[in-house]
Amino acid sequence: MDKLSTDRPRPLARITRTAAAAITAVGVLAAPATAAPGAAVAAVGGTALECRVTTSPNHPITFSPALTLRPRTIRVSGTFRLTNCSSPAGTEQRLRSGVLTLQGSGNASCTGGTQLSGSATVTWYDTAGHKAGTSTIKSTRSSVSGYNPADALFGGRVASGRLAGTKVSGSATPTSDVTRCASSGLRTLHGAGTLSFKR
């Protein structure tokens, strides 16, 4: 997998060449049945899993038709690599990487989107590189500001599979030129950032 930038992701902002894309996922935090009450509270309030995330070189976020200044119905899809995953709460020690694919649609333009909906699926891999389950994420956000309608698909909840029942949150910085959105339209977008799984 490609080496990811260690620059700290910046939040999604207005139309500028540094506008950021929000990327997030949430994990199940469960304390052992024999854990002390204080330990259970700490686990539930912690972070089950956090990963670095980047678009795949040959699979950027794609917009069809292209994003322009004029709002219209847009279909969005993309593939992300999840790497360097760690479990601060200690509940998902086996998970080290994953591949996230998303698809959705909504009324969108260069300045944001409304009526957005969609879903994402994560295929997880363990420390040995073996498949370790899947997670299905359903969007819980219907609007976003900025260049990336895909942000709505990362603001959601794990509906089934590994980490079921948890929320999704995170952020990323575009690594491709977004200034052309206002002039010739934006059909693809690359980005890198972080992904967190929390109760």
PEHU-V199600 format. One record per residue. N is the residue number from 1. RES is the residue in one small letter. NEAR is the number of other ideal C-beta (glycine too) atoms within 10 Angstrom. Layout:
<<N | RES | NEAR> <N | RES | NEAR>>
This chain:
<<1 | m | 13> <2 | d | 11> <3 | k | 8> <4 | l | 17> <5 | s | 13> <6 | t | 7> <7 | d | 10> <8 | r | 9> <9 | p | 20> <10 | r | 14> <11 | p | 12> <12 | l | 21> <13 | a | 12> <14 | r | 11> <15 | i | 17> <16 | t | 11> <17 | r | 9> <18 | t | 10> <19 | a | 23> <20 | a | 22> <21 | a | 30> <22 | a | 25> <23 | i | 34> <24 | t | 24> <25 | a | 33> <26 | v | 26> <27 | g | 30> <28 | v | 19> <29 | l | 26> <30 | a | 15> <31 | a | 19> <32 | p | 10> <33 | a | 6> <34 | t | 6> <35 | a | 13> <36 | a | 10> <37 | p | 8> <38 | g | 9> <39 | a | 12> <40 | a | 15> <41 | v | 12> <42 | a | 15> <43 | a | 18> <44 | v | 16> <45 | g | 11> <46 | g | 17> <47 | t | 18> <48 | a | 25> <49 | l | 29> <50 | e | 22> <51 | c | 27> <52 | r | 22> <53 | v | 28> <54 | t | 21> <55 | t | 26> <56 | s | 16> <57 | p | 11> <58 | n | 6> <59 | h | 16> <60 | p | 19> <61 | i | 26> <62 | t | 18> <63 | f | 24> <64 | s | 12> <65 | p | 11> <66 | a | 16> <67 | l | 28> <68 | t | 18> <69 | l | 12> <70 | r | 8> <71 | p | 17> <72 | r | 11> <73 | t | 11> <74 | i | 21> <75 | r | 15> <76 | v | 25> <77 | s | 19> <78 | g | 26> <79 | t | 16> <80 | f | 29> <81 | r | 20> <82 | l | 26> <83 | t | 18> <84 | n | 13> <85 | c | 24> <86 | s | 14> <87 | s | 19> <88 | p | 14> <89 | a | 22> <90 | g | 13> <91 | t | 22> <92 | e | 23> <93 | q | 13> <94 | r | 14> <95 | l | 25> <96 | r | 21> <97 | s | 19> <98 | g | 26> <99 | v | 17> <100 | l | 25> <101 | t | 15> <102 | l | 23> <103 | q | 15> <104 | g | 20> <105 | s | 17> <106 | g | 24> <107 | n | 15> <108 | a | 27> <109 | s | 20> <110 | c | 23> <111 | t | 16> <112 | g | 23> <113 | g | 28> <114 | t | 14> <115 | q | 13> <116 | l | 24> <117 | s | 14> <118 | g | 21> <119 | s | 15> <120 | a | 25> <121 | t | 16> <122 | v | 26> <123 | t | 17> <124 | w | 25> <125 | y | 19> <126 | d | 15> <127 | t | 12> <128 | a | 8> <129 | g | 9> <130 | h | 9> <131 | k | 10> <132 | a | 18> <133 | g | 15> <134 | t | 15> <135 | s | 25> <136 | t | 17> <137 | i | 28> <138 | k | 15> <139 | s | 22> <140 | t | 14> <141 | r | 17> <142 | s | 13> <143 | s | 16> <144 | v | 24> <145 | s | 15> <146 | g | 22> <147 | y | 32> <148 | n | 30> <149 | p | 28> <150 | a | 32> <151 | d | 28> <152 | a | 27> <153 | l | 32> <154 | f | 29> <155 | g | 23> <156 | g | 24> <157 | r | 17> <158 | v | 23> <159 | a | 14> <160 | s | 13> <161 | g | 15> <162 | r | 21> <163 | l | 30> <164 | a | 13> <165 | g | 14> <166 | t | 22> <167 | k | 19> <168 | v | 29> <169 | s | 17> <170 | g | 22> <171 | s | 22> <172 | a | 30> <173 | t | 18> <174 | p | 24> <175 | t | 18> <176 | s | 13> <177 | d | 11> <178 | v | 23> <179 | t | 14> <180 | r | 15> <181 | c | 22> <182 | a | 16> <183 | s | 10> <184 | s | 10> <185 | g | 15> <186 | l | 24> <187 | r | 15> <188 | t | 13> <189 | l | 26> <190 | h | 18> <191 | g | 27> <192 | a | 22> <193 | g | 27> <194 | t | 20> <195 | l | 27> <196 | s | 21> <197 | f | 31> <198 | k | 23> <199 | r | 19>>
